[in-house]
Amino acid sequence: MKRVTVTLPDDLSDELHSEVPKGQLSAFITEAARRHLGWIRQGKALEAGKGAWKDENHPDLQTPEDTVRFVRALREGGEWPVGE
């Protein structure tokens, strides 16, 4: 564990101290930071994958109905219904 010092606006500090149970502030901030870092990583992954899907490679998934059929098949049979 490392101790870090952060500076917060007065209103945020006050709200944290009024809403988070005494003795749980570090755990609360740790969880909030982990979640936010997860969102940042997810955004980077989505950006990196942008353009990877090509409609011509998936002619069987062109409409919302195709997608519903695909997901239903996965849920019912557990198999990847490619090209049906």
C-alpha positions as CSV (number, residue, x, y, z in Angstrom):
1,M,0.0,0.0,0.0
2,K,1.1,3.6,-0.7
3,R,-0.3,6.7,0.9
4,V,-1.1,9.4,-1.6
5,T,-2.3,13.0,-1.1
6,V,-5.0,14.4,-3.3
7,T,-6.7,17.7,-3.3
8,L,-10.5,17.8,-3.7
9,P,-12.9,20.7,-4.1
10,D,-14.6,21.5,-0.7
11,D,-18.0,20.5,-1.9
12,L,-16.8,17.1,-3.1
13,S,-14.9,16.5,0.1
14,D,-17.9,17.5,2.2
15,E,-20.2,15.2,0.2
16,L,-17.8,12.2,0.5
17,H,-17.5,12.7,4.2
18,S,-21.3,12.9,4.7
19,E,-22.1,9.9,2.4
20,V,-19.3,7.4,2.9
21,P,-19.3,5.7,6.3
22,K,-16.5,6.6,8.7
23,G,-13.4,4.5,8.1
24,Q,-14.4,3.5,4.5
25,L,-13.2,6.6,2.6
26,S,-10.0,5.0,1.3
27,A,-11.8,1.9,0.1
28,F,-14.5,4.0,-1.5
29,I,-12.0,6.1,-3.4
30,T,-10.0,3.0,-4.4
31,E,-13.1,1.4,-5.9
32,A,-14.1,4.6,-7.7
33,A,-10.6,4.9,-9.1
34,R,-10.5,1.3,-10.3
35,R,-13.9,1.7,-12.0
36,H,-12.9,4.8,-13.7
37,L,-9.6,3.3,-14.9
38,G,-11.7,0.3,-16.2
39,W,-13.8,2.8,-18.2
40,I,-10.6,4.4,-19.6
41,R,-9.2,1.0,-20.6
42,Q,-12.5,0.0,-22.2
43,G,-12.6,3.2,-24.2
44,K,-9.1,2.7,-25.5
45,A,-10.0,-0.9,-26.5
46,L,-13.1,0.2,-28.3
47,E,-11.1,2.9,-30.1
48,A,-8.4,0.3,-31.0
49,G,-11.0,-2.0,-32.4
50,K,-12.8,0.7,-34.4
51,G,-13.4,-0.5,-38.0
52,A,-12.6,-4.1,-37.3
53,W,-16.2,-5.2,-38.2
54,K,-16.8,-5.3,-41.9
55,D,-20.4,-5.9,-43.1
56,E,-19.2,-7.9,-46.1
57,N,-17.6,-10.4,-43.7
58,H,-21.0,-10.9,-41.9
59,P,-23.8,-11.0,-44.5
60,D,-25.9,-13.1,-42.1
61,L,-26.0,-10.3,-39.6
62,Q,-27.2,-7.3,-41.6
63,T,-30.5,-6.6,-39.8
64,P,-31.7,-6.3,-36.2
65,E,-33.7,-9.5,-36.8
66,D,-30.5,-11.3,-37.9
67,T,-28.9,-10.3,-34.6
68,V,-31.8,-11.5,-32.5
69,R,-31.7,-14.8,-34.3
70,F,-28.0,-15.1,-33.8
71,V,-28.2,-14.3,-30.0
72,R,-31.1,-16.7,-29.6
73,A,-29.2,-19.5,-31.3
74,L,-26.2,-18.9,-29.0
75,R,-28.4,-18.9,-25.9
76,E,-30.4,-22.0,-26.9
77,G,-27.7,-24.2,-28.3
78,G,-24.5,-22.6,-27.0
79,E,-23.0,-22.9,-30.5
80,W,-21.8,-20.1,-32.7
81,P,-24.3,-20.0,-35.6
82,V,-22.1,-18.8,-38.4
83,G,-23.5,-18.5,-41.9
84,E,-27.0,-19.8,-41.3
